[in-house]
């Protein structure tokens, strides 16, 4: 069959042409098909990695994914509760990799199926709805994400109780949406409540508790309480280093966020050093195009600007903008954040007309996404307004702010504009195996 291109050997695998698969499947009895399905399902369940958010598991998920999706075409594929759980974890893998569009397609398809077969209030249906909201948030569709997260949170609180891990996950995710929409006070209140529940029910070092601490620190930063944000991020970073390791994505998120706090407090050299170290660790762990890596690169560019290295800031922002346009799209809030920060670099270097055009275009697109009253929009408008006043000056009167914070399960904006990518968003961590259950 290899001579007819019907079978191909690859490293560690044999790939069979779809026509051959169809012929073999068609020749099997119903009993043999069911036995084959059962065997394949058991093999996939036995081979599944533990944590989709951990980059060390991503190569395995990439191999298992096509087989899992194929199994769901079998009549029993979506009736199997273990396979439904595995599909949720695969969706979380796509999200953790930054493939928000792929995660959304998968979550939408299975949400429709689960609602029709299990009902809208079934836990599996709510898991799919939760995954949809996480993908929408990653794509910058914050209003849509908030509406769905609010529904899921209300249902889970009513059916599971306020302290159930699933309910707390939904509370955390709803706070993400509130932050992304600029409602920082409301996000802070909900994150404080969730953190208290998680500390009491899960303990201070549990990964979920640290997620809530991390996200509350983002709220404090957005509200201008930089000292409290630094203290909480510093504590969270220490706990994550001790419990997860220095190169875990969550740990790198805390390092990034602590560096943002240092920048806000005027400690530009310390912020730059920490951002450089964090970016150096992120690139091999997550990849150069991952949303979190690009967020850390954007933040480092802001540090360089603050230290007067406008050429270095421009080069890094240009690279980040190019990567975000390619991976997220020209209209994503993160991409527009990079464009606005690049405009600041151009102002500082004397390219005033180019800077003003780039800033104005990005700001208008950002208004269309976030609305004219969003705090980031108002800050960016003020920066655009002072641009013409610095003709001939060596730098713009208004400095760029850090590109973004990166809370996990959080999709916050930076202080100026744009939405930060989640650092390790777990669309529904309660579906993890017991060893790492949320």
C-alpha distance (Angstrom), angle and dihedral (degrees) to the residues before:
residue distance angle dihedral
X1 . . .
X2 3.80 . .
X3 3.80 88.9 .
X4 3.80 89.6 59.1
X5 3.83 93.4 45.6
X6 3.80 89.7 -112.5
X7 3.78 92.8 119.1
X8 3.78 128.5 32.3
X9 3.78 129.7 -172.4
X10 3.77 115.5 -140.2
X11 3.76 130.6 175.5
X12 3.79 103.5 -61.1
X13 3.82 93.6 -15.4
X14 3.78 144.8 79.1
X15 3.82 115.3 -143.5
X16 3.81 115.4 -156.2
X17 3.81 122.5 -160.3
X18 3.81 115.1 -108.1
X19 3.81 90.8 -120.8
X20 3.80 91.2 58.4
X21 3.79 90.4 46.6
X22 3.81 90.9 52.3
X23 3.82 92.9 48.8
X24 3.80 92.9 49.4
X25 3.80 92.6 45.4
X26 3.78 92.0 48.3
X27 3.78 91.9 53.0
X28 3.82 93.6 54.1
X29 3.78 124.6 95.2
X30 3.79 120.7 -119.2
X31 3.78 89.6 -105.5
X32 3.80 92.7 51.4
X33 3.79 91.4 48.2
X34 3.79 91.4 52.7
X35 3.80 90.9 47.5
X36 3.81 90.9 50.5
X37 3.78 91.2 48.3
X38 3.81 91.6 50.0
X39 3.80 92.3 49.0
X40 3.79 93.4 47.9
X41 3.79 91.9 47.3
X42 3.80 91.8 50.4
X43 3.81 91.1 49.7
X44 3.80 92.2 50.7
X45 3.79 93.0 47.0
X46 3.81 90.7 49.4
X47 3.80 92.4 48.8
X48 3.81 98.8 46.4
X49 3.80 115.3 121.2
X50 3.77 118.8 -124.8
X51 3.79 105.3 -120.6
X52 3.82 123.7 28.8
X53 3.81 91.4 -164.8
X54 3.81 92.8 60.7
X55 3.83 109.9 91.8
X56 3.80 91.4 -146.1
X57 3.82 88.3 69.3
X58 3.81 96.2 49.2
X59 3.83 97.8 90.2
X60 3.80 89.6 55.3
X61 3.81 92.9 47.3
X62 3.80 89.6 50.1
X63 3.81 89.8 56.6
X64 3.81 96.6 43.0
X65 3.81 96.2 44.6
X66 3.83 100.3 77.9
X67 3.81 91.6 46.5
X68 3.79 91.3 48.9
X69 3.80 92.8 49.8
X70 3.80 90.4 48.4
X71 3.79 91.3 52.1
X72 3.78 90.5 56.2
X73 3.82 88.8 65.3
X74 3.82 87.6 67.8
X75 3.83 113.1 94.7
X76 3.79 90.4 -117.3
X77 3.80 94.5 43.0
X78 3.78 97.6 93.8
X79 3.80 94.4 34.7
X80 3.79 92.5 65.1
X81 3.78 110.8 94.4
X82 3.84 93.4 -156.6
X83 3.80 89.8 52.9
X84 3.79 91.1 48.1
X85 3.79 88.4 54.5
X86 3.79 90.2 48.1
X87 3.80 90.7 51.5
X88 3.81 90.2 53.4
X89 3.78 90.0 52.3
X90 3.80 91.1 48.7
X91 3.80 88.6 52.5
X92 3.79 89.0 52.8
X93 3.79 89.2 50.8
X94 3.81 90.3 55.9
X95 3.79 89.8 49.5
X96 3.80 93.4 47.2
X97 3.81 89.2 52.3
X98 3.79 89.7 53.7
X99 3.81 94.5 -109.5
X100 3.79 94.0 134.5
X101 3.80 94.5 158.2
X102 3.80 91.7 53.4
X103 3.79 91.5 46.2
X104 3.80 90.5 50.7
X105 3.82 94.0 50.9
X106 3.79 91.9 50.6
X107 3.81 95.1 43.8
X108 3.81 92.7 48.5
X109 3.80 92.9 50.3
X110 3.77 94.6 50.8
X111 3.77 94.7 40.2
X112 3.80 90.1 58.5
X113 3.79 90.9 48.1
X114 3.79 94.8 46.3
X115 3.80 94.3 47.3
X116 3.80 90.3 53.3
X117 3.81 95.7 45.9
X118 3.81 104.7 29.2
X119 3.80 104.5 23.0
X120 3.79 132.0 -110.0
X121 3.82 94.9 -83.8
X122 3.81 96.9 50.3
X123 3.83 112.7 117.9
X124 3.81 91.2 -121.5
X125 3.80 91.1 52.3
X126 3.79 89.6 50.5
X127 3.80 90.2 49.3
X128 3.79 89.9 55.4
X129 3.80 91.0 46.9
X130 3.79 88.9 50.7
X131 3.80 90.1 51.8
X132 3.81 91.0 50.3
X133 3.80 90.8 53.4
X134 3.80 92.0 49.5
X135 3.80 91.3 51.9
X136 3.80 92.0 47.1
X137 3.78 89.4 52.0
X138 3.79 90.8 50.7
X139 3.79 89.3 52.5
X140 3.80 91.9 51.8
X141 3.82 95.8 -108.0
X142 3.78 94.3 132.4
X143 3.80 100.6 161.4
X144 3.80 91.6 52.5
X145 3.79 91.1 46.9
X146 3.80 92.3 49.8
X147 3.80 93.5 51.2
X148 3.80 92.1 52.1
X149 3.80 95.2 41.9
X150 3.81 90.2 50.3
X151 3.81 91.0 53.8
X152 3.81 93.0 47.8
X153 3.80 92.6 46.0
X154 3.81 92.1 50.3
X155 3.80 92.8 49.3
X156 3.78 94.6 45.3
X157 3.80 93.6 47.0
X158 3.80 90.1 50.8
X159 3.81 97.1 44.8
X160 3.83 102.9 30.6
X161 3.79 105.0 26.8
X162 3.79 133.8 -115.1
X163 3.81 96.3 -77.4
X164 3.79 98.6 47.8
X165 3.85 111.6 118.7
X166 3.81 91.0 -125.6
X167 3.78 91.3 52.9
X168 3.80 91.3 49.5
X169 3.80 90.2 49.6
X170 3.79 89.3 53.8
X171 3.80 91.6 47.1
X172 3.78 89.4 51.9
X173 3.80 92.3 48.8
X174 3.79 92.9 47.9
X175 3.80 88.5 53.4
X176 3.82 87.7 53.4
X177 3.79 89.5 58.4
X178 3.80 93.2 46.6
X179 3.79 89.7 52.6
X180 3.79 92.7 47.7
X181 3.80 89.3 52.6
X182 3.81 91.5 52.0
X183 3.80 96.5 -107.0
X184 3.78 93.1 131.0
X185 3.82 98.2 159.6
X186 3.80 91.7 54.6
X187 3.79 91.5 45.5
X188 3.81 90.6 51.1
X189 3.79 93.4 50.7
X190 3.80 93.0 49.8
X191 3.80 93.6 44.5
X192 3.81 91.8 49.4
X193 3.79 90.1 52.9
X194 3.81 92.5 46.4
X195 3.80 92.6 47.8
X196 3.80 90.7 52.1
X197 3.81 91.2 50.8
X198 3.78 92.7 47.6
X199 3.78 95.4 47.0
X200 3.79 89.6 51.6
X201 3.81 97.6 44.4
X202 3.81 103.1 30.0
X203 3.79 106.7 23.6
X204 3.79 133.8 -112.8
X205 3.82 96.5 -78.6
X206 3.80 99.3 45.8
X207 3.83 111.9 121.1
X208 3.80 91.1 -122.9
X209 3.79 91.9 51.8
X210 3.78 89.9 51.2
X211 3.80 90.0 50.1
X212 3.80 89.3 56.5
X213 3.80 91.7 46.8
X214 3.78 90.0 49.5
X215 3.79 92.3 50.0
X216 3.79 94.3 46.2
X217 3.80 87.9 54.2
X218 3.82 88.1 55.1
X219 3.80 89.6 54.0
X220 3.81 91.4 49.8
X221 3.79 90.0 50.9
X222 3.79 92.1 50.1
X223 3.80 89.4 51.5
X224 3.80 91.6 51.7
X225 3.81 98.0 -107.3
X226 3.80 93.9 130.2
X227 3.81 97.3 160.9
X228 3.80 93.7 55.8
X229 3.79 90.4 43.2
X230 3.80 90.9 52.7
X231 3.79 92.4 48.0
X232 3.80 93.3 49.8
X233 3.81 93.9 43.4
X234 3.81 90.4 48.1
X235 3.80 91.5 52.8
X236 3.80 92.3 45.4
X237 3.81 91.7 49.2
X238 3.81 91.1 52.3
X239 3.80 92.3 49.3
X240 3.79 92.7 47.1
X241 3.79 93.6 48.5
X242 3.78 89.2 51.6
X243 3.81 97.9 44.6
X244 3.82 103.8 28.7
X245 3.79 106.0 23.6
X246 3.78 133.7 -110.8
X247 3.81 96.3 -80.1
X248 3.79 99.8 45.4
X249 3.83 111.3 120.7
X250 3.82 91.3 -121.3
X251 3.80 90.9 52.6
X252 3.79 90.9 49.6
X253 3.79 89.0 51.0
X254 3.79 91.1 55.4
X255 3.79 90.8 48.4
X256 3.80 90.4 51.2
X257 3.78 92.2 49.2
X258 3.79 94.2 46.9
X259 3.80 88.5 53.2
X260 3.83 89.2 52.7
X261 3.80 88.8 53.7
X262 3.80 90.5 50.7
X263 3.80 89.2 52.0
X264 3.80 91.2 51.2
X265 3.78 89.7 51.9
X266 3.81 91.2 53.2
X267 3.80 96.5 -105.9
X268 3.79 93.8 129.9
X269 3.81 98.6 160.4
X270 3.81 92.8 51.4
X271 3.80 90.3 46.1
X272 3.81 91.4 51.2
X273 3.79 93.8 49.2
X274 3.79 92.9 49.3
X275 3.80 92.9 45.0
X276 3.81 90.9 49.1
X277 3.79 91.4 51.6
X278 3.81 92.0 45.4
X279 3.79 93.3 49.1
X280 3.81 90.7 47.8
X281 3.81 89.5 55.2
X282 3.81 95.5 41.7
X283 3.80 97.5 54.5
X284 3.82 97.1 64.8
X285 3.81 93.8 35.5
X286 3.81 100.4 46.8
X287 3.79 103.2 13.0
X288 3.82 130.0 -110.0
X289 3.82 94.5 -85.6
X290 3.80 98.6 47.8
X291 3.83 112.8 120.5
X292 3.80 91.6 -121.5
X293 3.80 92.9 50.8
X294 3.79 90.2 50.7
X295 3.80 90.0 48.7
X296 3.79 91.3 54.8
X297 3.82 90.0 47.1
X298 3.79 90.3 52.4
X299 3.77 91.0 50.7
X300 3.80 92.3 49.5
X301 3.81 88.7 52.7
X302 3.81 89.2 55.8
X303 3.82 89.8 52.0
X304 3.80 90.2 51.6
X305 3.80 90.2 50.6
X306 3.79 91.7 51.2
X307 3.81 89.6 52.1
X308 3.82 92.0 51.7
X309 3.81 97.2 -105.4
X310 3.79 94.5 130.1
X311 3.80 94.5 159.2
X312 3.79 91.3 53.1
X313 3.79 91.6 46.5
X314 3.80 91.2 49.1
X315 3.80 93.8 50.3
X316 3.80 92.8 49.2
X317 3.81 93.8 44.7
X318 3.81 91.3 48.7
X319 3.79 90.9 52.6
X320 3.80 92.1 46.0
X321 3.80 92.2 47.6
X322 3.80 91.3 50.9
X323 3.80 92.4 49.5
X324 3.81 92.8 47.1
X325 3.79 92.9 48.8
X326 3.79 88.9 52.3
X327 3.80 98.3 44.2
X328 3.82 104.8 28.8
X329 3.79 103.2 22.7
X330 3.79 133.7 -109.4
X331 3.81 93.8 -83.8
X332 3.81 99.7 49.7
X333 3.81 113.6 117.2
X334 3.81 91.3 -123.3
X335 3.79 91.0 54.0
X336 3.79 90.9 50.0
X337 3.80 89.7 49.6
X338 3.79 89.2 57.6
X339 3.80 90.7 48.3
X340 3.81 92.5 52.7
X341 3.79 93.0 47.4
X342 3.80 90.5 48.0
X343 3.80 88.0 52.9
X344 3.81 88.5 57.5
X345 3.80 90.0 53.6
X346 3.80 90.5 50.4
X347 3.81 90.5 50.2
X348 3.79 89.7 52.7
X349 3.80 91.5 50.3
X350 3.78 93.4 49.7
X351 3.82 99.5 -105.5
X352 3.77 90.1 128.9
X353 3.79 103.9 160.2
X354 3.81 92.9 44.5
X355 3.80 89.6 48.2
X356 3.79 94.2 48.6
X357 3.82 92.5 49.1
X358 3.80 93.9 47.9
X359 3.81 92.5 46.4
X360 3.80 94.8 47.2
X361 3.80 93.8 48.8
X362 3.80 93.3 47.8
X363 3.80 92.3 45.4
X364 3.80 92.6 52.9
X365 3.78 91.9 51.3
X366 3.79 89.7 47.1
X367 3.82 90.8 52.3
X368 3.79 89.2 54.1
X369 3.81 90.1 54.7
X370 3.80 104.0 37.8
X371 3.78 103.3 23.4
X372 3.80 129.7 -115.1
X373 3.83 94.3 -84.4
X374 3.79 97.7 56.2
X375 3.84 111.1 119.8
X376 3.80 91.8 -126.4
X377 3.79 90.9 54.3
X378 3.79 93.0 51.7
X379 3.82 90.9 49.2
X380 3.78 92.1 48.8
X381 3.81 91.7 47.9
X382 3.78 90.2 55.3
X383 3.78 90.3 51.0
X384 3.78 91.8 50.5
X385 3.80 90.6 48.7
X386 3.80 93.3 56.9
X387 3.79 93.0 47.7
X388 3.81 96.4 86.8
X389 3.80 90.1 45.9
X390 3.79 91.9 64.4
X391 3.81 97.3 57.1
X392 3.76 105.3 150.2
X393 3.78 92.6 10.7
X394 3.77 121.2 125.4
X395 3.79 95.0 -124.1
X396 3.80 140.2 7.6
X397 3.78 118.3 -87.6
X398 3.80 91.7 -125.3
X399 3.79 116.4 58.6
X400 3.78 121.0 -141.8
X401 3.75 116.0 -106.9
X402 3.78 126.6 -134.7
X403 3.76 110.6 -63.4
X404 3.78 93.6 -124.3
X405 3.73 150.3 -42.1
X406 3.76 117.6 -113.7
X407 3.76 112.0 -145.4
X408 3.78 114.9 170.8
X409 3.80 112.5 -116.1
X410 3.80 81.3 15.3
X411 3.76 128.2 101.3
X412 3.78 100.1 -171.8
X413 3.76 129.4 168.8
X414 3.70 124.6 -121.2
X415 3.77 114.7 -113.8
X416 3.80 92.8 -96.1
X417 3.76 107.9 39.6
X418 3.72 144.4 -47.2
X419 3.73 134.1 52.5
X420 3.71 124.3 -83.2
X421 3.77 116.7 -128.9
X422 3.76 116.5 -115.9
X423 3.75 109.9 -99.1
X424 3.76 95.7 -143.0
X425 3.73 106.6 -12.0
X426 3.78 112.4 -169.2
X427 3.79 104.1 -160.2
X428 3.78 91.7 -162.3
X429 3.79 111.9 -2.4
X430 3.79 92.1 170.2
X431 3.78 88.1 79.3
X432 3.77 93.0 63.9
X433 3.82 119.9 114.4
X434 3.80 113.9 -84.6
X435 3.79 93.9 -98.9
X436 3.77 91.3 67.7
X437 3.79 100.4 16.9
X438 3.75 116.5 156.7
